[in-house]
Amino acid sequence: MASAKARKIQELREARGISAGELSRRLDVDEETIRRWEAGDEDVGEGVLPRLAASLGVSQDALRRLEDEEHHGPA
């Protein structure tokens, strides 16, 4: 089962009409990496986080908060 963060990444991507393939090209990562993020099988690395946030139109802090909530519960 995908985590809330994984579901949110997919939700944001789809809401912006960006395919997984397009996002992978924007971020210079393999499309399978996008699929693993969205399945919750792999975490987004800090090195790609700024580009992911920009591509999805959210702040890096918003994406980090999703991760923190997954591990520690809502603030």
C-alpha positions as CSV (number, residue, x, y, z in Angstrom):
1,M,0.0,0.0,0.0
2,A,1.3,3.4,-1.0
3,S,2.1,5.9,1.8
4,A,0.3,9.3,2.0
5,K,3.4,11.0,0.6
6,A,3.5,8.6,-2.4
7,R,-0.2,9.1,-3.1
8,K,0.2,12.9,-2.8
9,I,3.1,12.9,-5.3
10,Q,1.0,11.0,-7.8
11,E,-2.0,13.2,-7.1
12,L,0.0,16.4,-7.7
13,R,1.5,15.0,-10.9
14,E,-1.8,13.9,-12.3
15,A,-3.5,17.2,-11.3
16,R,-1.0,19.1,-13.3
17,G,-1.5,16.8,-16.3
18,I,2.1,15.5,-16.2
19,S,2.8,11.9,-17.2
20,A,5.2,9.8,-15.3
21,G,7.4,9.8,-18.4
22,E,7.4,13.6,-18.7
23,L,8.2,14.0,-15.0
24,S,11.1,11.5,-15.3
25,R,12.5,13.6,-18.2
26,R,12.1,16.8,-16.3
27,L,14.0,15.3,-13.3
28,D,16.5,13.3,-15.3
29,V,15.5,10.1,-13.6
30,D,14.3,6.8,-14.9
31,E,10.5,6.5,-15.3
32,E,10.6,3.4,-13.1
33,T,12.0,5.7,-10.3
34,I,8.8,7.8,-10.5
35,R,6.7,4.6,-10.3
36,R,8.6,3.5,-7.2
37,W,8.1,6.9,-5.5
38,E,4.4,6.8,-6.2
39,A,4.2,3.2,-5.0
40,G,6.0,4.1,-1.8
41,D,8.8,1.6,-2.6
42,E,11.5,4.3,-2.7
43,D,11.9,7.7,-1.1
44,V,12.7,10.8,-3.1
45,G,16.3,11.8,-2.6
46,E,17.3,15.2,-1.3
47,G,19.2,15.9,-4.5
48,V,16.1,15.7,-6.7
49,L,13.7,17.2,-4.2
50,P,14.0,20.8,-5.4
51,R,13.3,19.9,-9.0
52,L,10.4,17.6,-8.0
53,A,8.9,20.4,-5.9
54,A,9.3,22.9,-8.7
55,S,7.8,20.5,-11.3
56,L,4.8,19.8,-9.0
57,G,4.3,23.5,-8.1
58,V,4.8,23.0,-4.4
59,S,7.5,23.9,-1.9
60,Q,10.2,21.6,-0.8
61,D,9.0,22.1,2.7
62,A,5.5,20.8,1.7
63,L,7.1,17.6,0.4
64,R,9.3,17.3,3.5
65,R,6.2,17.8,5.7
66,L,4.5,14.9,4.0
67,E,7.5,12.7,4.8
68,D,7.6,13.9,8.4
69,E,3.9,13.2,8.9
70,E,4.5,9.7,7.6
71,H,7.1,9.0,10.2
72,H,5.9,11.1,13.1
73,G,2.2,11.9,12.6
74,P,0.7,15.3,11.9
75,A,2.3,18.3,13.7
